[in-house]
Each structure stands twice: as C-alpha cells, then as structure tokens.
C-alpha cells in the first residue's frame, strides 16, 4: 500500500532570526537550522528592513518575504538547497 506524505510530515518553523550573515530557523520539534544568508541571493541583495519583514507560510513549512518575493522552506534549509539565481527554487 502506498501512503502519500502529508503536510504533518513536514518540518515546521516556529521562529526566525536573520542577521547580516545567516538565516536561522527554530523548528517546532526543538531543532535549530542556520544557513548562510548568501544562499538566497534575493535576501543577500535586500535591505536589512526588507529582510526583517517576513511571514511564516503553510503553518510554518516555510518563510516568505513579501517585499522581495522570496520563499524558503524548512525542508530546503535542512536539505541544503540554496536558491538559484535566475529561477525559482
């Protein structure tokens, strides 16, 4: 029998911290993930104010920055998938 993965299987973010060098996400299960800010060229080129205006999306499965139209998922951070320039993730 095949069972499809549900959104309940996805890692979920409960809090975010963005510095000039890193994006750090705290997951609801207690883990903390940090990736270099440079993994998102849109965030790296954004102003500090734009970086701080974000919202959790999908019940915490990702982060969205409306000012620069950038999305990063918890899964992508865990799997080490930086954003590619010139295309969506």
Beta strands, then each sheet from edge to edge (+ up, - down):
strand 1: 13-18
strand 2: 22-27
strand 3: 32-36
strand 4: 55-57
strand 5: 62-65
strand 6: 70-73
sheet 1: 1+ 2- 3+
sheet 2: 4+ 5- 6+
end
